[in-house]
Amino acid sequence: MEKFAELKKAVESVEIVDAHAHNIVAIDSTVPFLNCFSEAAGDALSDVPHTINFKRSLKEIAGIYGSSLSLHAVQESRQHLGLESSAAVCFKAAKICVLLIDDGIELDKKFDIKWHRNFVPTVGRILRVERVAEKILEKSSNGTWTLGSFMEIFTEELKSYPLIILADEVFAFKSIVAYRSGLAINTEVTEKEAEEGLNDVLCAGHPIRISNKSFIDYIFLHALKVARSYDLPMQIHTGFGDKDLDLRLANPLHLRNLLEDKRFMKNRLVLLHASYPFSKEASYLASVYPQVYLDFGLAIPKLSFHGMVSSVKELLELAPVNKIMFSTDGIAFAETFYLGAKKAREVVFSVLRDACVDGDLSIPEAIAAVKDIFAENAKQFYKLDVSSRYSDVKPPLLSSFRAEELYESSKDVTFVRIIWIDASGQHRCRVVPQQRFYSSVQKHGVGLTCACMGMSSTSDGPAVDTNLSASGETRIVPDLSTKCRLPWNKQQEMVLADMYIEPGKVWEYCPREALRRVSKVLKDEFDLVVNAGFENEFYLLKSILRNGKEEWTPFDRTSYCSTSSFDAASPILEEVFASLQSLNIAVEQLHAEAGKGQFEIALKYTDCFRAADSLIFAREVIKAVARKHGLLATFVPKYALDDIGSGSHVHISLSKNGENVFMASGESSRYGMSKIGEAFMAGVLNHLPAILPFTAPLPNSYDRIQPNMWSGAYLCWGKENREAPLRAASPPGVAHGLISNFEIKAFDGCANPYLGLAAIITAGIDGLRRNLSLPEPVDGDPDILKENVQRLPVTLAESVEALEKDSLFKEMIGEKLLVAIIGVRKAEVKYYSENKEGYKDLIFKY
């Protein structure tokens, strides 16, 4: 066994992502404790003690409680410990770090999803779509429903379940269509057939149970469309279950018509329960259909040990390891979670050990498979970020139940700031009292003039050429996944907002929606996700009186990476760091920069949407903490024309299924990057002049983008060339000769990060579509650059002209939003050309 000691250690130590389970019930619930060991019900329960699973599992539970080996003794131990203590024992032994709960099963005295957070750090929700439909019909089953009226409410309900950082965040939909009419989904079911099916369901009376095949197929297909629009996966019950199921119709091969339907090929589907006894069939489907994934919960621990091992081995016969996941399918009793986790570890060790003995896997490969099967695959599939403040951001809408939970956690809050970033990159907010926020605003938002996206840094009125005016109103709706306490003022909260033109319809001028839209195109067409990490450069200024007038001068006058400068600023920087940590924003490094009183804080890379959100909060924190210390922090690109400029350099990489695919791996490469990475970066380089109005939005931005200032003044790229606007980077830890990401230097702190990233991704998509190649890299010699390389636009006016000539952005960013952006930029050009000293007031705005 010494040979497999490392594998054994990996299996025993890995923390499990339990991606499919159900609620625990109160200790005095009527749910029989025998259901710990079987799917049986009624009279069939009397035979459960004669099953292998019962005899084996009873030993496991008695062992963890230290009780005698009898059902009575185990139940007495549970009563003596109490529910909370016994649950804590079970979950601690199970080592479950994430728990996703399908709460669609009606159980006597079940606890809500939030309760489970007492035992597991991250808890989320799996939404059972059939139960959503049944609850709607139960409200009124008097025959007044039409298919149209039902589907309108059903769609609204599916879309209204919030994706927020609470215990009931929805990570996936789930269907039990196998239980009701089988997996042979009719993908061509008609509205007429569905209408007749609805009438059939209503005629059956209370309690509503949807079992008509046409109707259930219709709502299942519609739920798939909604899931796809939110990029949510769909769990599908397959294989064995309780006797309510016709096992013949639960064979996943019946799903072939659905899997072949082009409308649903982008849906991510997970087949639950190892599809037992159809595990081989499930393995085949996962091997040939990219959208099919597998979960072997319930088969473990309900089968005999040999049966569990055989089932998992059958899944691995064809299915890729990165498509296999585990869940406990725990239900009602904490002991079921412990049993599932314990036996899964034993089974997976046995299966992978045998694979090593047979020569199918090396031990390092088997250890990697352990991490993938128990955690990493589910983290990628369900888009989990266990260390993060929030998960993938989706449009927010909230039910009243969850509103009450949020209100309870925020009773000591006085105000909530609702923040949006306008086309000029300025942070703006509306502030509402706590009670109004939680009673109304969090769901409906607040009204705002449409002119808000036409304002420039020079005026709080809409710029002339934006096509926006005092007429019309949008509403800013809080994205509750971003709501947090102000670290510098614990009696207030802040939340980022999306812009809606009417309920459920995002406004076409919304910057966050622009980033969502282009990110979705990248994902749909190329299955790629952009990761981004920002470097925040800023000046700390202090106020002095000179000749009776206030002037803002540098905090200190030390040099690049000065230790004394860091010492002087440590009280501020430590508070900034602590504040960012409290918001779960990871800092990679910080130091004094080359300018007098200038500092840099680099944020850890993450998916581009979260990176933009984090950048906004980081700016808020830095400015607020500086203000608290009697200083002014500014991100203005060139606050003093005779000193170094400040940028917001962004590092970009591409990932697929959680792996960095920007970097070369095995394929021939000229530059150490993959062909995908090169094409994306070539697209950005090709469109860089037109990207500048998004990333360098002020005339002052071009005072920064100058030769010999390491700000990227020439239209080129280079390997570790800090003079190039695009720098291919190979940070410590990356193998020699490989490129892990590229840095865009022509991005500053006055840019709206959502619009800047949207423009970059748009250009990258064009590079991928056209399979563009990069020219030869350029080194940093100033003379070579000056003589041989074209300058980037030297003014905002020139970059706006380049944007107007580039038709790509009209299609991808949206014509109306683009017109507004260009109108705002032209207003900036006009004002600052007439007011040469106007840039000095920018420090109060950025």
N, C-alpha and C positions, 0 to 999 in steps of 0.2 A: 504493500500500500504506500510505501514511502515515495514511489514513483509518481503517485497521484495525489500526494499530500497538498501540493500547490493548487490543484484543481479542486480538491475537497475544501480547502480554505476559501477559495473564491466562491464556491457554492454556498457555504455557510455564512459568509460575511456580507454578501450582496444584499442591498436593500431593495425590496420588491415594489414595483409599481403594480398595484392591484387594480386592473382596468375594468373590472366588471364584478359588482357585488350588489348586495341589497341591504336594507335597513336592519338594524338590531332592534329587538323588542324589549319591553319592560320585563322585569323578572316575574311579574304576576300575569303575563300575557297568556292567552288561551292557546297559543301556538305550542304544540307538543314538542318536548325536548328531543324526542326520538327523531324529529325532522333534521337534527344534526347529522344523522347518519344515512338518510334515505329520502328519495323523492316521493315515497309512498304516502298515502293518506287513508283516513277511515280505518276499516277493518284490516287493511293490508299492513298497517303499522305494527300489528301484533307479531308479525313474522320478522320484523327488522332485527331483533336481537340474535337471530340465527344467521345473519349475513356476515361475510368475512370483513366487510368494511366496519360493521358495528364492533366486532370483537377486537379488531386492530385499533380502531379509533378510541374506543373506551380506555384501552391501555395508555394511549397517548395523553388523553385528558386527565386520567387519574395520576399519571406521572407528573404532569405540570402542576397539579394542585396538591400532590402528595397525599392523596386519599386512597382508601381501599379500592380494590378492583371490583366495583359493582356499580350499576347504574344509580342505585339509591345513594351510595356513598358519594359519588360524583355530584349528584344533585344537591346533597346536603352541603358539600363544600362550596358550591356556587352560592347557595343561600347564605352560608356563614360569611363568605367574603363580601357579598353584596355585588350588585351588577357592575358598578364603576371599578371596583378593585379587581374583580375577575376579568373584566374586559381589558383592563390595563395589563394584567399578567399575560393574557393571550396576545395582545397586539405587540407588546414588547418582545415576546418570544418569536412572533411572526416576522418582525423586522420589516414592516410595511411602511413605506415613506409617502406613498400617494394612494389614495383610495377614491375610485369613481363608482358612484352608487346609482343604480336604477331603482328609483323609489316608486315605480309604477305598480308594484304588487301591494294589494291591500292586506295588511297584517294587523292583528289586534295589538293595540298599544305600541305601535312602532314609534321610534324616535325620529325626529326630523334629521335631515342631512347634516345640519350644522352641529348637532350633538356629537357626531363622530369625530369632530376636530379635537375633542378631549384626548384622543388616543393616537391620531395620525396627523402629521403636520400639514399635509395638503389633501383636501377633500373636495371633490367636485361631483357633478351630476351627469348622469346618462338619462336622456329624456325619451321615455317610451311613447312612441307616436300614437299607438292605438289607444292608450289610456287618455291621452290628450283629447282625441276624438270622442271617446266615450263620455268624458266629463262634460264636453260641450253639449252632447245630445241629452245627457241626463238633466241638464238645466231646463230643458223644454222638449219633451218627446210627445207633444200633443198632436203631431202630424202636420204642424205648420212649416216644417223645414222643407226647403228645396235644396237641391244639390248646390246651386249657386250661393244661397245664403249660408249654408253650412261651410262650404269651401272658403268663403271670404273670412269667416270667423276662425276657421281651422288654420288658415294661412297666417292670419294676424297673431293667433296664439303661438304658433311655432316660432314666428319671428320675434315675439315679444319676450321670450324667455331670455333673461339677461345673461351676458357674458361678463361677469364682474367678479372682483376678488372677494367672494364670500364662499361659504361652504357649499352653495348650490350653483356654482359656475357650471354652465353646460359645456361639456367637452365633446359630446357625441349624441346622435340620435340612436334609437334602438327600435327594432321591429320584432314582434312575435308572430309575424304572418304565418310561420310554420305551424304554430299552434291552432290557428283559426281555419286556414284553407289550404295550407301547404305552400311549398316554395316554387311551384310552377307558376310564376307570376305571368299574368297576361299583360304584356307590355302594350298591347293595342286595345285595351279595354276602352269602351266608348263612354261618353257622358251619359247617353241613354241607359246603358247597362248599369252604370254607377248610380244613376237616379233611381232605377228600379231596385237596386241593392239597398240603397238608403231607405226606401219605403219598406222593404222587407225587414230591415233592422228595427225600424220604428214600430212596425206592427207587432213585433215580438214583445214589446213592452219593457217594463222595468224588471230587474236592473239591466241597463243597456249592455249588450255584449255583441261586439261587431264580429260577425263570422261569415257574412255573405261574401263570397269570393270576389265578385265584380267590384263591390264597394271597397273592400279591404285592399284589393290590388290598386284601385284608383288612388286611395289616400296614401298608400305606400309609395307609389311612383311620384306623387306630388311632394311627399316629404323628402324624397331623394333630391328633387330639384331645389327645395329650400335648403337642405343640408349642403348641397353643392354651392349655393350662392353665399353661404357663410363659411365655406371650406371646412365643414364639419364632417367627420366620418359617420358611417352608419353601421351599427352592430346588428347582426342578424342571427337569431336563434337557429341553430341547425342541430340535427341529430337528436339524441334522447332527451327526455324530460319526464314530467309526470304523465299520468294516463289520459290527460286531456289532449294529448298529442297523437296524431296518426303517424307513427314512425316512418311508414312507407313514403309519406309526402315530405319528410324532413331531410331527404337526401339532397346535399347541395348541388348535385348534378342537375337537378330541376331548375337551377338558376341560369342555365346556359343562355336562354333567350334574353334575359336581363343583361348578362355580361356581354353579349354580342351587340346590344342596342347602343348605337353611337351616342345617343343622348345622355347615357349614364356611364360612359367609359371613363370619365374624369372623377366619378364618385369613388371614394375610398371605402371599401367594405371589409368588415372583419367577421369571419364565420366563427361563432362561439361554440364552446363545448367540444372542441376537437372533432366536431361533426360525428362523434361516435354513434353507431358503429361504422360510420362512413369516412373514417380518417384517411384512408388511401385516396378516396375521391376528393376530399378537401385538399390534400397535398397536391394532387394533380392540378386542381383549379388554381391554386396559389402559384404553381410553377409556370402556367401558361397565360394567366391573366394578371397584368400589372396592378390592377385595382383590388385584387383579392389578398387578404391577410388572414391569419389564423390565430385563434386563442384556445388553449386547451384546459381552461377552467371547467369545473364540474366533473369532467372525466377523472381529474385528480381533485379530491381523494375518493370518489365514489366507487371506482373499480377496484378489483384486486390488484396487488402490486404488479403481478405479471401483466394484467390487463392495462394498467397505467403505462408501464414501460413499453408494451407493444404499441399502444396508441401513439405515444410520443415518437417512437421509432418510425411508425408509419407516416407521421406528419413530416419527418425529416428525410424520408426517402426521396422526395422530389422537391418539396418546398424550400425556397431559400431561407437560411437561418434568420436573415434580417426581416422576415415577414412572419415570424412566429413569436407569439406573446403569451403571457400567463396571467390568469386571474384566479382568485380563490372561489369565486361565485358564492362567497360567504353570505349567509342569510339568517336573520332572526337572532342567532347566538354568536357571541364573539369566538366561541370554540371552533366554529366552522371556518373562520378566517385562519386561526392557528393551524388547524388540521390541513387545510389546503396548502398553506405556505410550507409547512414541515414536510409533507409528503412530496410536494413538488421539488423541493431541494433534493430529496433522496432519489427521486425518479430521474431528474435531469442529470445528477451526478452519475447514476448507473448508465444512462443512455450515452453520455459523452465519454465516460470511461471506456465503454465498449467500443465506441467509435475510434478512440485512440488505440486500443488494443488491436482493432481490425486494420489500422493504418489509414482510416478515412480522415482523421484529424490529428494534428500535432497537439501537444498539451497547451502551448500558447493559443492555438486556434480554438481549442475547447474552452479555455478560460475566457476568451473574447466572446464566445457563444453564450456563456453563462450570463455575462453582463448584458448582452443584447436581448436574450430571451426574457430575463427577469426585469429589465429596466429600460435599457436604451431604446429598444424598438418601440416600446409604448410611448416613451418621451417624444420620439420623433413623430409617431403616428398620430397621437392626440395633441401634438404641439404643446407639450408640457414644459414649463421652465420652473423647476422646483425651487431654484434660488431666486426667482424673480418676484417682483411686486404684483405683476399681472401677467396674463397669458395673451395670446394673439388678440389684437384689438378688433372688435367688431362694433357695428352700430348699436348704440345702447337703447334699450327700452326696459322698463321695470314693472313687475307686478306689485300689487299693494302689499302682499305678504312680505316680500323682500324689502320693500320700503320701510316697513315697521322694524325689521331687523337692523337696517342701516341707521334708522333714527335712534334706536336704543344705544348703539355704539357711539353716537355723536351728540348726546344730550348736553354736554358741557360746551359745545361749539356755539359761538355767537354768529359768525358770518361764514359764508362759503363763496369763494372767488371762482367765477366761471371764466376761464381764460381761452382766448383765441388769438391767433397770430394773423395779422392782416397781410395784404400783398406787399407792403413795404417792409415787412419783417418785424414790425413793432408788436410787443406783447400788450394786449389790451384785456380788460376784464370787466365784467358786471359782477356786483356783489349783492347777495341777497341774504336776509336773515335765515338762520338755521331752520326755523319752523316752516317757513314758506318753501325753502329748498326741498325739504323732505316730504312735505304734503303735496307739492305740485310741480315745482321746477325740475326736479330730478327726472320726471317722466316727460313733461311737456316742454321744458326749456323756457327761455325768455325771448321776447321779441327784440329785434335789432334792425335798424335801417339797412337796406341793401347797399347804401352808400359806404358801409363800413369796409367793403373790399375794394373801394376806389380811393381810399385815403393814402396820402403820401407822407413822407417824413416832414414835409413842410406845411401841411394843412390838414385840418380835421374835416374837410369837405371833400367830396369826390373830385378827382382830377377830370379835366375836360373830356379827354378822349377815352374814358373807360366804359362808356355806355351805362354807367350807374349814376343814379341821382337820388334826390330826396324821396322819390316815389318808390313804394314797395317795401316790404318787410320780410326778413328771414327770421328764423329762430335758431338760437344756439342751444343745443341739447347736450347736457353733460355726458361724457363718456365715463361712466362710473368705474370702469376698470382702472382709471387714472386718479381717482379721488384719493387724497391723502391730507394729513395734518401738515400745517406749515411748521417746519422744524424750528423756526425762529419766533413763532407765535402760536402756541398750542391751542389757543381758543378759536383759531380759524382753520378752515380747510380750503384747498384749492383743487380744481378739477379741470381737465382739458375738455374742449367742446367740439362737436361736429355741427355743421350748419345744415339745417333742413328748410326747405321751402314750404313744406306741408308735412303732416304726420306721415312717417314712413318713406318720404321722398327727400333724398339728400340734395342740397342745393348744388348746382353745377359749378359754383364759384368756391366751394369748400376745399381748402388746401389739403386737408387730411384725406378727403375722398380722392383727390387727384393722385396722391401717393398710393392709396389702396388700389385704385383702378389700374395703374401701370404695373404695380406689383402682381396683380392678378393676371395680367396679360403675360408677364414673364413666367409665372407659375404655370398657367394653362398651356402656353406654347412650348416651353422648354423645361418645365418641372424644376425651375431654379428659384432660389430665394437669395436676395441681396442682404448681406450683413454689412454693418457700418459701425465705425468707431470715430468719434470726434475729438479733436484736440482744441481746447478752449484757451485762446490767448486773450488776455485782458490787462488793462492798466488799473492800478490802485492810485487814486489821486486824493490829495488833501487840500483843504480850503485854506487860503491865506488872504490877508488884506494887504493890498499894495496901493498906496495913494488913495486910500479910502474905498477902493473897489475890490470885490471878491475875485480871486483868481484860483484856478485849480492847477496844482503843480504835482509832480510825481511824488509818490510815497517815499521813494529813496532813489539813489543815483548809483547803484552798484551794477556790476557786469553780469554777463550770462552765467547761469548756474551758481551764482554767488552764495556761499554759505551764510555770510552775514545778512544778506537780503532775506534768505529763508528764515533765519533766526528772528529778524525784525517782524516778519509777517506771520510767524508761526501761530500766534493766537487766532488770527483770522483764518489761516489755512486749515488749522485743526478743527475749527468750528464748521468751516465749509465741508471738510471731509466727513465729520460726524453727521452733519445734516444730510449729505448725499447718501451716506450709509443708511440712515434712518428711512430713506426713500427707496432703498435697495438699488441704488445707482452705483455701480462698481467703478472705482477710480484705479487706473493703471499706474499712473505716476504724476508727479507735480514738481515744478522747479521754477526758479527765477529765470525769466527770459532776458533777451539782449537789450530790450528797451529800458529806460529809466522808470522804475516802478512797475515793470511788466512781469506777469507771471503766466504760467501755462498749467492747466489741469487736463490730463488726457483721460477720457472715459473708455471703459472696456467695450469692445465691439459686441454687437448683438444684432438681431434682425432689424432691418432699416426703420420700420415703423416705431419700434421701441426705442431705437437710437434717437430718432427725432423727438419723441416724447421726453426722453431723458435729457436731451440737450436743452429743451425749454425749461425744464425744472432746474437743471444745473445753472442756467443763466439767472433764474429767479433767486436761487440760493446764494450765488456769489454776490449779486447786487444787494440783496437784503442783509447778508452778514456784514458786508463792507459798510453799509449804511449804519448798522448797529454799532460799528466801531468808529463812527464819525468820518468815514471815507466814502469816496465815490468810485465804484467799479464801472469801467466802460469797455465795451467790445467794439467800439468804433474802429474801422480799418486803419485810419491814419489820424489819430486824435491830434498829434503834433506833426506837422509836415517835416520837421527836422529830426524826427526820431523814427525808430523801427515801427513798422505796421503790425497790426494784430489780425491774425487769421483764425479760421475755424476749420483747419484742414480736416478732411474726412478720408478715412481709409475704407476701401471697398473690397469685398470678396464675394464669391458666389458659393452657395452650398446646394447640394442635392441630397435629400435624405440625411441631413445633418453632417455630411462630409464636405470639406472644402474642395470644390472642383475647379477653383481658379488655378490652383497649383498643378503642374504637370505630374502625372503618375503613370509611368510605364510606357506612355506613347512618346513618339519623337517630338521634340520641342526645340524651337530655336532659342527661346528666351527663358526657359524654366517655368513657363506657364502653360496650361492646357490650351487646346485649340478653342475651347469654349471661352476661356479667360481672355485669350488674345482677341477673339472676335468682339467680345463685349467691350474690352478696353479700346479697341480700334474704333468702335462706334462712338465712344465718348470723345476720343481725340478728334475724330472727323467732324463732330458737331460742337466742339468746345467753344468756338466763338459765339454760337447761339445759346449755349448753356449759361454763359456769363451773366446775362440779365437776371437769372434765377439765383446764382450763387454769389455774385458781386453786384448788388442791386443799387448802389449809390455812386454818384460821381466820385466821392471820396474813396470808394473801393479801388479806383484806378490810380489814385495817388500811392496806394500800397503796391499794386502789381507793377513793379518796376524792375529793370535789369539789376543784377547783382544784389538783390534783396531777398533771395530765396523764397520768392512768392509766385514764381511761374509766369514770366512775362512773354515767353516764346511758345509758339505752337509746335510742341514736340513732346517726346517722352524720354525718360532715361532710367537706367538701372541705378538705384541709389543715388540719383542725381537730384539734389535739393534745389537746383536752379530751374528744373523742368516743372511745368504745371502738373504733369502726370509722372509720378515716381513709382516705379516698380519696386516693391519692398521685400526684403528677405530678413525678417527680424530674428533675433536669437532663438534657437530651437528649431528653425527650419533648415533642412539639409542644404548643404552648399550647392549653389547653382539653381536652386528652386525659388520661385516667387510665390508668396502666399497671398498677397493683396497689392493693390495699388493706391497711392495717395493722390488726392486732388487738392492742390494748394490754392487754387483760385476759388476759394470758398471762404467767406468771412462771417463775422458775428452779427451782421445786419441782415443776413439772408433768412428767409422763411425756410426752415430745414425740410418741411414737407414738399415745398415746391422745388427746392434745390435737388433733393434726392429723386423726386419724380422726373425732373429733366435729365438727370444722369442716367436713370434706368431707361427712360425713353430712348436715349442715344445708344445705350448698350443693347437694347432690343433690336434696334436697327442694325447694329453691327452683327448680331447673331443671325438675323434674318438674311442678311446679305453676305454672311461669312467673310467679313472684312479681315484684312491682315494689317499688322502694324508695320510702319516703315522701320528702318534701322534706328536703334536708340542713339541718343545724342549725349555726349559727356558734358560736364559742367563748365568747360573753358569759356569764359565770357566772350573772347574774341571769336571763337568758332560759332557760338550762338548768334552773335551780332551780325557776322558776315554771311552765314549760311542758312539761318532759320528765320522763318517768317514771324513777325511780332503778332501777339494776340491783339485784339482791339485795345487801343490805348485810352479810350474814353467810353463812358456809358453809352453815349450817342452811337458810337461805332458798333458796340455789341448789340444794341437794340436793332440797328440796321441789319446786322447778321441774322438776328432772330426773325425779323420780318421776312427775310428771304428764304428761310429754312421752313419748308412746308411740313416737316415731320411733326413739329410740336403742336400744330393746330389740331391734327388728328388725335394725338395721344393725350395731350394735356386738356384739350377742350377749347373750342374756338372762343367762347365767351370769356372764359377765365383768362385765356391768353391775351385777348383784347384789353381786359382790365389791367393785367400786369404791364403790358406795353404802355398803356395810357399813364399809369403811375410812374413808370420809369421816365417817360418823356416830361412829365411834370417836374421830376427831380432834376433832370438836365436843364430845363428852362430856369428853374428857381436858382440853382447854384451857379449857373453861368452869369446870372444877374446879381448874385449876392456872394461874392468871393469869400467873405469871412463867415458865411452861413454855416460851414461845416463845424465851427466851434461849438454850436449849440447841440450837436448830435450826441455829445457825451451824456446829456440828460435824458436821451430817448433810447439809447442802445448801450 
